Amino acid sequence: MRKLKWDSSLAASAQNVANDCPESSLGDSLLGENIYSNYTEFSNALDDMGVETAKMWKSMFKDYKGTSIKMNEATLTSRTARATQMAWATTEFIGCGVKKCGSDPFLQVYKFSVVCHYREKGNILNSNIYEEGAACSACPILTLCEADSGLCV
């Protein structure tokens, strides 16, 4: 599994999508995509949304009850599918954007949309999410094992 690297072109692409304040992914892109919308009482929470979103996607793995490393229909349609793109073994690059999408004056909350784009695209039905084995046991050619993380860099 590769360690994700920031890609500014993916960030620009994700920001373009975030600017439309989407509720869900269109799923037709050549890029992997995660979308998360959240509400907060704080209008200046833009910087915090990225961290909160990453924590939320990470927590989805705790809910994962799958018995297979293959992306099956049950996993693809579950909440966990929003997080599996981050763990897809061949995904190497990430870029994200965030947008404050307005407020609800009655509830006194602000809506934010966070979008991340990934290359290579994951969440491919009947494909492995990752390869089984010891950490760094299948690093691609021209990559090395980062001992601290157990990821290929």
FENRAQUI-V417897 format. One record per pair of residues at least 6 apart in sequence whose C-alpha atoms are under 6 Angstrom apart, sorted by the first residue. I is the first residue (numbers start at 1). J is the second residue. Records with the same first field share a line. If there is no record, write none. Layout:
I->J + J
This chain:
1->89 + 151 + 152
2->92 + 151 + 152
3->151 + 152 + 153
4->92 + 93
5->93
6->93 + 94 + 95
7->93 + 94 + 95
10->95 + 117
11->95 + 96 + 97
14->96 + 97 + 115 + 116 + 117
15->97
18->98 + 99 + 113 + 115
19->99
21->101 + 113
31->118 + 119 + 121
32->117 + 118 + 121 + 122
33->116 + 117
34->82 + 115 + 116
35->114 + 115
36->113 + 114
37->112 + 113
38->111 + 112
39->109 + 110 + 111
40->109 + 110
41->109
43->110
57->83
60->80
69->128 + 129
70->126 + 127 + 128 + 129
71->125 + 126 + 127
72->125 + 126
75->81
85->122 + 123
88->122 + 129 + 130
89->130
91->119 + 120
93->118 + 119
94->117 + 118
95->116 + 117
96->115 + 116
97->114 + 115
98->113 + 114
99->112 + 113
100->112
101->111 + 112
102->110 + 111
103->109 + 110 + 111
135->150
136->145 + 150 + 151 + 152
139->152
143->153
144->152 + 153
145->151 + 152
